Amino acid sequence: MLKLLKYTAILEGISLILLFSIAMPLKYVFDEPLAVEIVGMAHGILFIVYIILVFILGILRKWKFIIIVLSMLASVIPFGTFYAEKKWFK
């Protein structure tokens, strides 16, 4: 399950970067909303899976509460899940 969290963290981080760097500029600069619909949906699903996995693994592995909270907060910061994956998901 930890391996699943690591992969999800990486994919969630990539989806957030794609959303901010490609999809949103396409929508707001070039008036092309399709990219946000596709990437946004993928990111939303990955975000939910990531949060659930952090919560479940945090409880099962008895992580400190602050690590669980910081891991969840990392999902809303670009490159945050990459940091969390390297630092806390060992």
Rosetta blueprint (number, residue, H / E / L):
1 M L
2 L H
3 K H
4 L H
5 L H
6 K H
7 Y H
8 T H
9 A H
10 I H
11 L H
12 E H
13 G H
14 I H
15 S H
16 L H
17 I H
18 L H
19 L H
20 F H
21 S H
22 I H
23 A H
24 M H
25 P H
26 L H
27 K H
28 Y H
29 V H
30 F H
31 D L
32 E L
33 P L
34 L H
35 A H
36 V H
37 E H
38 I H
39 V H
40 G H
41 M H
42 A H
43 H H
44 G H
45 I H
46 L H
47 F H
48 I H
49 V H
50 Y H
51 I H
52 I H
53 L H
54 V H
55 F H
56 I H
57 L H
58 G H
59 I H
60 L H
61 R L
62 K L
63 W L
64 K L
65 F H
66 I H
67 I H
68 I H
69 V H
70 L H
71 S H
72 M H
73 L H
74 A H
75 S H
76 V H
77 I L
78 P L
79 F L
80 G H
81 T H
82 F H
83 Y H
84 A H
85 E H
86 K H
87 K H
88 W L
89 F L
90 K L
